[in-house]
Structure formats: C-alpha cells, structure tokens
Amino acid sequence: MQTLKKTLRGIGSALGLVLLISLALAWNDISQAQTVNREQAATIEALQDKIQMAEEGANAALAIIDLNLQYLNIYYTIVSETQRDRVSVTEIAAMSQAIQEMTITYHRDGVTASLLLALIKRESSFDPGAVSEAGARGLMQVMTPTALTHQALVGYADWESESFDPMTNIRVGTAELVRLRRLWIRDGNETPGDSWTYTLHSYRWGRANTLMLMRTREKRVPVPSLEYSVGVRKIQLDYVSRGMDS
C-alpha cells in the first residue's frame, strides 16, 4: 500500500509538473500571440494612416487640377472676348486670377465665374481702362466713393493709381456686389440661389434708386429697368452653356 501511495504521488507530481509546463507554454504562446496581434494592429494602423494620407494627397491633387482647369477656362473665355490690341496677356492673367479668387472668397454668397464674367462684359466689355461719363472706372465700373468704402477690406493703397488694375478693380467690384446681395437677402427681397435681379439692378443704378423704384411701383422693378439685370443674366447663361462653373 505504501508503495502504491508513493507511486501515485510520483505520478501526481509528474502530472502536476507536466500541467505546469503546459500552462507555462500556453501562457507563452498567448503572450507571443498578443505581441504579434499588437504588432499587426500597429502595422494595420500605420497602413491605414498611409492610405488616408494618400487619399488626402490625391484629393488635394484633384482640387489643384480643378482649380487649374477653372483658371484656364476663365482665361480662354476672356481671350475670346477681348481685343488683343487693347488688353495685354498680363492683364488677362490678372483678370483670370482675380475672378477665380473671388469665386473662392465669396463662394457661400453664390458668386460664380460666369456671373463675374457676365457683369464685366456688360460693364466694360473687358476693357481695364474703361471710364464712364459718370466717372466709373475699370472692368467693373466702380465709382470712387464706392471704392473708398471697401479700401480696408480689399487692402489697396491708392484708388487713383490702382483703379484700373484688374486685380484691384475686380476685388472692389465684387465686394460691392456681395454687399448689395447680402442687403437684399437680409430684407427678404432676394433668396440664396435666385437670379440676383435686385442686386444687379442696384449695382448698376444704386440701391437708393432701386428702393425708390420699388416704392413707386409697388415693390416691382419696372420692365425697362430690368433690362440690365436680364442682360447680365443672359450673358451668364451663355457662359454656363459653354462649360463655365462646371
């Protein structure tokens, strides 16, 4: 009996040792697996970061391509509309840059390249040196008092010397256009996305004159006075049909 007990104890100790060794090996395997899993997770995370960076880079590249295509579209549209003996390549490049810049700056206000091109064509026929009988200057026919109200925003130094500069003139003209647009929307006469009728009319004739016409015509702009805004809209739709803004 004593011999049997010793034998059983020996077997139990051996089994216990085997079990301990097996558990130790199992924990080691688990630890290694966890290490591998952590390494794999880190590798996967690093790959995901690289993929995200690649996607962001691709999107940035596509955005740059879109901007370049928009610029070229604006540039060649102006070339087709201008008289080469009156407008230099440098001035056309400046016009294109300014128009593109304004569409980005005032995107939320609905300013588009087709709108600015149409307005410039209607106002000055793309002549940077145009001067009206009333004294309006440049591509967007900006009056001096109007320009002075936007000096701080646009950041030009001297209107007398810079009024015919395409960049300055378009920036000032667009700032005034957007100011008027916001006022008409605020007053409920226009809504985002509509045809800019009151805005364009007041850009041409002044907001005070437009308000006076509205009061005398029961808040309806008379048809003859709509000729300007309708004309601008017609030109704009022509540009849109030729691929502008797409």
FENPEFEN-V854388 format. One record per pair of residues at least 24 apart in sequence whose ideal C-beta (glycine too) atoms are under 10 Angstrom apart, sorted by the first residue. I is the first residue (numbers start at 1). J is the second residue. D is the distance in Angstrom with one decimal. If there is no record, write none. Layout:
I&J&D / I&J&D
//
This chain:
67&100&7.1 / 67&104&8.4 / 68&100&9.8 / 69&243&9.9 / 69&246&9.8 / 70&96&9.1 / 70&99&9.2 / 70&100&6.0 / 70&103&7.8 / 70&104&9.5 / 70&113&6.8 / 70&244&8.7 / 70&245&8.6 / 70&246&9.4 / 71&96&5.6 / 71&97&7.2 / 71&99&8.9 / 71&100&5.3 / 71&101&10.0 / 71&113&9.5 / 72&96&8.2 / 73&100&9.5 / 73&113&7.5 / 73&117&10.0 / 73&239&9.5 / 73&242&8.8 / 73&243&6.6 / 73&244&6.2 / 73&245&8.9 / 73&246&8.7 / 74&98&9.5 / 74&99&5.3 / 74&100&6.1 / 74&103&8.9 / 74&113&5.4 / 74&114&9.5 / 74&116&8.8 / 74&117&7.1 / 74&239&9.6 / 74&244&7.6 / 75&99&9.4 / 75&100&9.3 / 77&113&8.3 / 77&114&9.0 / 77&117&6.2 / 77&121&9.6 / 77&126&9.7 / 77&239&6.7 / 77&242&7.3 / 77&243&9.1 / 77&244&6.6 / 78&117&7.4 / 78&120&8.5 / 78&121&9.4 / 78&126&6.1 / 78&166&9.8 / 79&126&9.6 / 80&126&9.9 / 80&242&9.3 / 81&117&7.9 / 81&120&8.8 / 81&121&6.2 / 81&125&7.6 / 81&126&5.2 / 81&235&9.9 / 81&239&9.7 / 82&121&9.8 / 82&125&8.1 / 82&126&4.6 / 82&127&8.0 / 82&128&9.5 / 83&125&8.5 / 83&126&8.2 / 83&127&8.1 / 86&125&9.2 / 86&126&8.5 / 86&127&6.0 / 86&128&8.4 / 86&129&7.7 / 86&130&9.7 / 87&125&10.0 / 87&126&6.4 / 87&127&7.1 / 87&128&6.6 / 87&129&9.0 / 87&139&9.9 / 87&166&9.1 / 88&128&8.9 / 90&166&9.0 / 91&126&9.1 / 91&127&9.8 / 91&128&5.4 / 91&129&9.4 / 91&139&9.2 / 91&164&9.4 / 91&165&8.9 / 91&166&5.4 / 91&167&9.7 / 92&126&8.4 / 92&128&9.5 / 92&166&8.4 / 93&166&8.8 / 94&128&8.5 / 94&139&9.8 / 94&165&7.4 / 94&166&4.0 / 94&167&5.1 / 94&168&9.4 / 94&169&9.6 / 94&170&8.4 / 95&120&7.6 / 95&126&7.3 / 95&128&7.7 / 95&139&6.8 / 95&166&4.6 / 95&167&8.2 / 95&169&9.1 / 95&170&6.7 / 96&166&9.0 / 96&170&10.0 / 97&166&8.4 / 97&167&6.9 / 97&170&9.1 / 98&139&8.7 / 98&140&9.9 / 98&165&9.3 / 98&166&5.9 / 98&167&4.7 / 98&168&8.4 / 98&169&8.0 / 98&170&3.9 / 98&171&6.2 / 98&173&9.5 / 98&174&8.2 / 99&139&9.7 / 99&166&9.2 / 99&167&10.0 / 99&170&6.3 / 99&174&8.5 / 101&167&8.2 / 101&170&8.2 / 101&171&7.6 / 101&174&9.0 / 102&170&6.4 / 102&171&6.9 / 102&173&8.9 / 102&174&4.3 / 102&175&8.6 / 102&177&9.0 / 102&178&8.7 / 103&174&9.1 / 103&245&8.5 / 105&171&8.6 / 105&174&7.9 / 105&175&9.1 / 105&178&8.8 / 106&174&6.5 / 106&175&8.4 / 106&177&8.4 / 106&178&5.1 / 106&181&8.8 / 108&178&9.8 / 108&192&8.8 / 109&174&9.4 / 109&177&8.7 / 109&178&5.0 / 109&179&9.8 / 109&181&5.9 / 109&182&7.0 / 109&185&8.9 / 109&192&8.2 / 109&199&9.9 / 110&178&9.1 / 110&181&7.5 / 110&185&9.6 / 110&192&6.1 / 110&193&6.7 / 110&194&9.0 / 110&196&7.9 / 110&199&9.8 / 111&174&6.5 / 111&177&7.4 / 111&178&6.5 / 111&181&8.3 / 111&196&9.7 / 112&236&8.0 / 112&239&9.0 / 112&240&8.3 / 112&244&7.7 / 112&245&4.9 / 113&236&9.7 / 113&239&7.7 / 113&240&9.5 / 113&244&5.5 / 113&245&5.9 / 114&235&8.5 / 114&236&4.7 / 114&237&7.9 / 114&238&8.6 / 114&239&4.1 / 114&240&5.0 / 114&241&9.4 / 114&242&8.9 / 114&243&9.7 / 114&244&4.3 / 114&245&5.0 / 114&246&9.6 / 115&174&9.4 / 115&177&8.3 / 115&196&7.3 / 115&199&9.9 / 115&200&9.0 / 115&232&7.9 / 115&233&9.0 / 115&235&9.5 / 115&236&5.5 / 115&239&8.7 / 115&240&9.5 / 115&244&9.4 / 115&245&8.6 / 116&140&8.2 / 116&170&7.1 / 116&173&8.3 / 116&174&6.5 / 116&177&8.2 / 116&236&9.1 / 116&239&9.7 / 117&235&7.7 / 117&236&7.5 / 117&238&9.7 / 117&239&5.4 / 117&240&10.0 / 117&244&6.9 / 117&245&9.8 / 118&200&9.3 / 118&231&8.5 / 118&232&5.0 / 118&233&7.4 / 118&234&8.1 / 118&235&3.9 / 118&236&3.8 / 118&237&8.4 / 118&238&7.9 / 118&239&6.2 / 118&240&9.3 / 118&244&9.3 / 119&170&9.7 / 119&173&7.6 / 119&174&8.8 / 119&177&7.2 / 119&196&9.5 / 119&200&7.4 / 119&203&7.4 / 119&204&9.4 / 119&232&5.7 / 119&235&8.3 / 119&236&8.2 / 120&166&9.5 / 120&169&9.2 / 120&170&7.5 / 120&173&8.1 / 120&232&9.9 / 120&235&9.6 / 121&231&9.5 / 121&232&8.4 / 121&235&5.5 / 121&236&9.3 / 121&238&9.5 / 121&239&8.7 / 122&200&8.9 / 122&203&10.0 / 122&204&8.5 / 122&228&7.2 / 122&229&9.5 / 122&231&5.9 / 122&232&5.0 / 122&233&9.9 / 122&234&9.5 / 122&235&6.2 / 122&236&9.4 / 123&173&8.0 / 123&203&8.7 / 123&204&8.2 / 123&228&9.8 / 123&232&8.9 / 124&169&9.0 / 124&173&9.9 / 126&166&9.5 / 127&164&9.6 / 128&163&9.7 / 128&164&5.4 / 128&165&7.7 / 128&166&5.3 / 128&169&7.1 / 128&170&9.7 / 129&163&9.8 / 129&164&5.4 / 130&164&8.6 / 130&169&9.7 / 131&163&9.2 / 131&164&8.7 / 136&163&9.6 / 136&173&9.8 / 136&204&9.9 / 137&162&9.9 / 137&163&4.3 / 137&164&6.4 / 137&169&7.1 / 137&172&9.7 / 137&173&9.9 / 138&162&9.4 / 138&163&5.4 / 138&164&5.2 / 138&165&7.8 / 138&166&7.7 / 138&168&8.0 / 138&169&3.6 / 138&170&8.3 / 138&172&8.4 / 138&173&7.6 / 139&163&10.0 / 139&164&8.5 / 139&165&9.5 / 139&166&6.0 / 139&167&9.9 / 139&168&9.8 / 139&169&4.9 / 139&170&6.0 / 139&173&7.1 / 140&166&9.6 / 140&169&5.6 / 140&170&6.1 / 140&171&9.3 / 140&172&7.3 / 140&173&2.8 / 140&174&7.4 / 140&176&8.1 / 140&177&8.0 / 140&203&8.6 / 141&169&8.8 / 141&173&7.6 / 141&203&9.1 / 141&204&8.7 / 142&168&9.2 / 142&169&6.1 / 142&170&9.4 / 142&171&9.9 / 142&172&5.2 / 142&173&5.2 / 142&175&9.5 / 142&176&6.9 / 142&203&10.0 / 143&176&9.1 / 143&206&9.3 / 146&172&7.5 / 146&173&8.6 / 146&175&9.2 / 146&176&5.4 / 146&179&9.3 / 146&203&9.7 / 146&206&9.4 / 147&172&5.1 / 147&173&8.8 / 147&175&9.3 / 147&176&8.3 / 148&172&9.5 / 149&175&8.7 / 149&176&7.8 / 149&179&8.3 / 150&174&9.4 / 150&175&4.5 / 150&176&6.4 / 150&178&10.0 / 150&179&7.9 / 151&175&10.0 / 153&179&9.3 / 173&203&8.3 / 176&202&9.7 / 176&203&6.9 / 177&202&9.5 / 177&203&5.6 / 179&203&9.7 / 179&207&9.2 / 180&206&9.5 / 180&207&6.1 / 180&210&9.0 / 183&207&6.8 / 184&210&8.9 / 187&211&9.2 / 189&214&7.9 / 189&219&8.0 / 189&221&9.8 / 195&229&7.4 / 195&230&8.8 / 195&232&9.4 / 195&233&5.7 / 195&236&9.2 / 196&229&7.0 / 196&232&8.0 / 196&233&7.6 / 196&236&9.1 / 197&221&6.9 / 197&226&6.9 / 197&228&9.8 / 197&229&4.9 / 197&230&8.2 / 197&232&9.6 / 197&233&8.1 / 198&229&8.0 / 199&229&8.1 / 200&226&9.3 / 200&228&6.5 / 200&229&3.8 / 200&230&8.9 / 200&231&9.0 / 200&232&5.3 / 200&233&7.6 / 200&236&9.8 / 201&225&6.3 / 201&226&7.0 / 201&227&9.6 / 201&228&6.3 / 201&229&5.1 / 201&230&9.7 / 201&232&9.6 / 202&229&9.4 / 203&228&8.6 / 203&229&8.7 / 203&232&8.9 / 204&228&4.7 / 204&229&7.7 / 204&231&9.8 / 204&232&8.6 / 205&229&9.9
//
